[in-house]
């Protein structure tokens, strides 16, 4: 589904990603972990299409298409979803209107008719229950006055509504307490399917207790320096990042 | 068009049965106009707004018109939703036309008549006391010009205790089909103790010649009364205005105003609030969506003359193309006006390199126990918010429209007449959708 080949990316002239290679197939859950500053956010930003980042080398193929040539909105319409680490508040834009616009823009892109009000409402109710998000939150402006946990739940709700092929969850667990984390993880687990892939970007292993990954990669100084299965995550939990980062630094000398 | 042309017109004015007060007012004002001429950009209050070019041409001044035919031609365009439920007043070419008025409120709840008849209807004292009082604050020649030409003005009176259930819609219709036209509508409104009135004013020009309106409305608000005032400026780009609204709160009362400017050439709005009693409360809201070469200058003045008054101003501009938006907010706190609370905020979004915003807060504070604040922001749309919407598949164009609509929302919400608010919401959506 997603094929990242030798991606180099920089921002403001500073080189962050220095050759990333990654293959993700439908149905798989990949986790990318790494110390701060390793390039985790940069990777998700580059995939989602933030224009401040410049890709200097490499390519990304998504469902057979050249992802990097598409503007952000088309990447979303093709089925890429980014759950933001810090979802922004947008006063004055109602959450419901926003989701409806997003759902219908995607349908239009795919040559489908827009959802009528009744069908849309039905879909909303279904997904609200799945993700355990309150109706009252949705009648407000996007993320306005939402707590950290509510914002993350809103991200998962949007993911449920847009039914993406590839969901990138950028440090979704940051700032969440145990209960909030459990609810968010539940929602994500319900969205796992054989034709969907999930890329979890996380600093801590904790999230991976709830969402079991098929593959774990360690990102360090802009490169994936080690890959493994969920056992690797447990090892990192016990030993920290040092044993990997020191080995990587040694190899570079 | 120069002062001597106006002199001729002034001399030709039919004065008929005017009260001595009105006659003296006109003569005195013309003297002021003669002496000062039209404001130039050398005057501080006019430094951003050059109206002299508007007077490079010859205008017909408030010509008599075939009002029935005009109205028939314009009625679809000019009428606002909620019209059927409103007290409707028409000015045609700057003259109040009593024969076209349709009053929904009972005559004991609302009295509307030509100003020159109000004296004989028992309102002499109000007129002597209040007509022309805006000149103490608006001292320039253009204001004096309107006062010099007071003829077919309107007087609106709400008796004590009457809370009108029907808003008053005032339509200004100008005929610029054959010649450039200058109109000078004049209104005096008296809202008695414990009364309540909602006023909506809007302007429409027929024809493609230039149309310039020099309009003045003076409103007196007595104790425990409530005034809601809405101005909607959505006339064509070849139309211009100096539109002054002077509100004198003589008793502890509540005033709520919203000025919405969507289209026009040069629009100068003077809005004065004279807080002339303890405990007065006033709210001023404004929204300008500027495009093309539209120039909107909102000058507000709040004079706190007594203690414990509260005022709040929020004016927002969205400026695109080569448009210009000006906000000049003057707050005076007189020495006796302790415990004044005066808040002012001006927020602006600029969408193009050629658009201009000028913001000028002016606080003149002479008391020492007050809370006054002013703030101004000028910027573009929030990049993070834009990306968030695009990352969900919403196109860049639609994302911008959503954010601009969101920016306008809190002003729009201040329009409390439902059909009017919905209409303005639609106009805003249309305005923002055209790329």
Interface residues (C-beta under 8 A of the other chain):
Chain A: X48 X49 X50 X71 X72 X73 X76 X77 X82 X84 X87 X88 X90 X91 X92 X93 X97 X98 X99 X101 X102 X105 X106 X109 X141 X142 X158 X162
Chain B: X382 X384 X385 X387 X388 X389 X390 X391 X392 X393 X394 X395 X396 X398 X402 X403 X405 X406 X407 X409 X410
